[in-house]
Amino acid sequence: LEYGERGIRTFGFAPGTTDTDMQGQIRASGVNPVSKIRKRDLIPVEDPARGIAYLCSAEADDLAGHELDLNDRELRRRIGIRLL
């Protein structure tokens, strides 16, 4: 609200558990419940990247100020990425 008039938009963005190199190390460690997530159940790194690119577009203007979770089916549909 404070900077919207200046063209600054903010979003809370939760990408979910994403298939990164770090996630591979966590899985190999077996250290916590996250390490038990199967690789095929991780979100591909392209999905959060597409989500962030989408949020930079004017199409996401109405989402400014909201908390967004990439596990949300409607958000994924809106961005144009495969449903989980």
C-alpha positions as CSV (number, residue, x, y, z in Angstrom):
1,L,0.0,0.0,0.0
2,E,2.8,2.4,0.8
3,Y,4.6,2.1,-2.5
4,G,1.9,0.9,-4.9
5,E,1.5,4.4,-6.4
6,R,5.2,4.3,-7.3
7,G,4.6,1.1,-9.3
8,I,6.1,-1.2,-6.7
9,R,4.3,-4.5,-6.2
10,T,5.0,-7.1,-3.6
11,F,4.1,-10.7,-3.3
12,G,4.6,-13.4,-0.7
13,F,5.8,-16.4,-2.9
14,A,6.1,-19.9,-1.6
15,P,7.6,-22.1,-4.3
16,G,7.2,-25.4,-2.5
17,T,9.8,-28.1,-2.2
18,T,11.8,-27.6,-5.4
19,D,14.2,-30.1,-7.1
20,T,17.5,-28.2,-6.6
21,D,21.0,-29.5,-6.0
22,M,20.6,-28.6,-2.3
23,Q,17.4,-30.7,-2.2
24,G,19.4,-33.6,-3.5
25,Q,21.9,-33.2,-0.7
26,I,19.1,-33.1,1.8
27,R,17.5,-36.3,0.4
28,A,20.9,-38.0,0.6
29,S,21.4,-37.0,4.2
30,G,18.1,-38.5,5.5
31,V,18.3,-35.9,8.2
32,N,14.6,-34.8,8.4
33,P,11.1,-35.4,6.9
34,V,11.9,-33.3,3.9
35,S,14.7,-35.7,3.0
36,K,12.1,-38.4,2.6
37,I,10.3,-36.6,-0.3
38,R,10.7,-38.6,-3.5
39,K,12.5,-36.8,-6.3
40,R,9.5,-37.3,-8.6
41,D,7.3,-35.4,-6.0
42,L,9.5,-32.3,-6.0
43,I,8.6,-29.2,-8.0
44,P,10.8,-28.8,-11.1
45,V,12.9,-25.6,-10.9
46,E,11.3,-24.3,-14.0
47,D,7.9,-23.9,-12.2
48,P,9.0,-21.3,-9.6
49,A,11.0,-19.5,-12.4
50,R,7.9,-19.3,-14.5
51,G,5.9,-18.2,-11.5
52,I,8.3,-15.3,-10.7
53,A,8.3,-14.2,-14.4
54,Y,4.5,-14.2,-14.3
55,L,4.4,-12.1,-11.2
56,C,6.6,-9.5,-13.0
57,S,3.9,-9.2,-15.7
58,A,0.9,-6.9,-15.6
59,E,-1.3,-10.0,-15.6
60,A,-0.5,-10.4,-11.9
61,D,-1.4,-6.9,-10.9
62,D,-4.5,-8.1,-9.0
63,L,-2.3,-10.5,-6.9
64,A,-0.1,-7.8,-5.5
65,G,0.0,-7.9,-1.7
66,H,-1.1,-11.5,-1.5
67,E,0.6,-14.7,-0.2
68,L,0.9,-17.1,-3.1
69,D,1.7,-20.8,-2.9
70,L,2.9,-22.6,-6.0
71,N,1.1,-25.7,-4.7
72,D,-2.2,-23.9,-5.3
73,R,-3.9,-25.5,-8.3
74,E,-5.6,-22.3,-9.4
75,L,-2.4,-20.3,-9.3
76,R,-0.6,-23.0,-11.3
77,R,-3.4,-23.0,-13.9
78,R,-3.3,-19.2,-14.1
79,I,0.5,-19.2,-14.6
80,G,0.2,-22.0,-17.2
81,I,2.3,-24.7,-15.5
82,R,1.3,-28.3,-15.1
83,L,-1.0,-29.2,-12.2
84,L,0.5,-31.3,-9.4
